Amino acid sequence: MKKELTPEQHKKRLEAQKRYREKNKSILNAKSLQWQKENKDKAKKAHERYVEKNKDLLLKKWKEDWQKKKANLTEKQKQDAQKRRQKWKSENPEKAKECARNWARKNPDKKSITSPEKRNAITAKRRSVKLKAIPIWFDDLDDLTIKEAHSLAKLREKITGIKWHVDHIIPLQGKKVCGLHCWNNVQVIPAKTNLSKSNFYEGT
């Protein structure tokens, strides 16, 4: 009967195995590659099992490695990467849309707008809508209340660790009704709630 190792013995064995692997790294790698060539189906299944078992850890490591690599990219490498992404999107429109939907679902507090032109167009449109929604009786009270709402949103984000938005209770561009940009039509709510309700207004 095989004798069970004590925790200390188990630790020493692991350390010895680690030292052996480090000392014979090139030999072991060569043997591993040879085995994979001779047993492609088994190697593929073993790899799939490993990925499935460690997918969270592997994803975390991949993201960390990518962030480090991204920080050291030259301007030309960044431009080349952008061209490859655009090419893939044009060749795989349905997959690109699905990826975008999945990302938006998992990151409701963020918005991915990489194009400066698109970002500027959206900002200009929002500014235009807001200006049109300012009533003629807009005064210091409205201005103060809205500024305080933005300060409160920043304070809540700092305290809670989640993003907060200054939201128009009745949307400025609602489907059935449009609200005004004034003191009694703003509220501070979690960004997730705001993004999920979009321009929908459930009023009486």
ChimeraX attribute file (.defattr): number of C-alpha atoms within 10 A of each C-alpha:
attribute: neighborCount
match mode: 1-to-1
recipient: residues
	/A:1	3
	/A:2	4
	/A:3	5
	/A:4	8
	/A:5	10
	/A:6	9
	/A:7	9
	/A:8	8
	/A:9	11
	/A:10	12
	/A:11	12
	/A:12	12
	/A:13	13
	/A:14	11
	/A:15	12
	/A:16	12
	/A:17	12
	/A:18	12
	/A:19	12
	/A:20	12
	/A:21	14
	/A:22	11
	/A:23	11
	/A:24	11
	/A:25	12
	/A:26	11
	/A:27	10
	/A:28	14
	/A:29	12
	/A:30	11
	/A:31	12
	/A:32	13
	/A:33	12
	/A:34	11
	/A:35	13
	/A:36	14
	/A:37	11
	/A:38	11
	/A:39	11
	/A:40	11
	/A:41	11
	/A:42	12
	/A:43	16
	/A:44	12
	/A:45	11
	/A:46	12
	/A:47	12
	/A:48	13
	/A:49	12
	/A:50	12
	/A:51	14
	/A:52	11
	/A:53	11
	/A:54	11
	/A:55	13
	/A:56	11
	/A:57	10
	/A:58	14
	/A:59	12
	/A:60	11
	/A:61	12
	/A:62	12
	/A:63	11
	/A:64	12
	/A:65	11
	/A:66	12
	/A:67	11
	/A:68	11
	/A:69	10
	/A:70	12
	/A:71	8
	/A:72	11
	/A:73	12
	/A:74	10
	/A:75	9
	/A:76	9
	/A:77	12
	/A:78	13
	/A:79	12
	/A:80	12
	/A:81	13
	/A:82	13
	/A:83	12
	/A:84	12
	/A:85	13
	/A:86	13
	/A:87	11
	/A:88	13
	/A:89	14
	/A:90	12
	/A:91	11
	/A:92	11
	/A:93	11
	/A:94	11
	/A:95	13
	/A:96	16
	/A:97	12
	/A:98	11
	/A:99	12
	/A:100	13
	/A:101	12
	/A:102	11
	/A:103	14
	/A:104	14
	/A:105	12
	/A:106	10
	/A:107	12
	/A:108	15
	/A:109	18
	/A:110	14
	/A:111	9
	/A:112	10
	/A:113	11
	/A:114	9
	/A:115	9
	/A:116	9
	/A:117	10
	/A:118	11
	/A:119	13
	/A:120	12
	/A:121	12
	/A:122	13
	/A:123	12
	/A:124	12
	/A:125	12
	/A:126	14
	/A:127	12
	/A:128	11
	/A:129	15
	/A:130	14
	/A:131	12
	/A:132	12
	/A:133	17
	/A:134	15
	/A:135	11
	/A:136	6
	/A:137	8
	/A:138	13
	/A:139	11
	/A:140	10
	/A:141	11
	/A:142	18
	/A:143	13
	/A:144	11
	/A:145	15
	/A:146	21
	/A:147	14
	/A:148	13
	/A:149	18
	/A:150	17
	/A:151	14
	/A:152	17
	/A:153	21
	/A:154	17
	/A:155	13
	/A:156	17
	/A:157	16
	/A:158	12
	/A:159	8
	/A:160	9
	/A:161	9
	/A:162	14
	/A:163	17
	/A:164	23
	/A:165	23
	/A:166	21
	/A:167	21
	/A:168	23
	/A:169	21
	/A:170	20
	/A:171	22
	/A:172	21
	/A:173	18
	/A:174	13
	/A:175	10
	/A:176	9
	/A:177	13
	/A:178	16
	/A:179	17
	/A:180	22
	/A:181	24
	/A:182	19
	/A:183	19
	/A:184	13
	/A:185	16
	/A:186	22
	/A:187	16
	/A:188	20
	/A:189	16
	/A:190	17
	/A:191	19
	/A:192	16
	/A:193	14
	/A:194	20
	/A:195	14
	/A:196	12
	/A:197	11
	/A:198	12
	/A:199	19
	/A:200	16
	/A:201	17
	/A:202	8
	/A:203	7
	/A:204	3
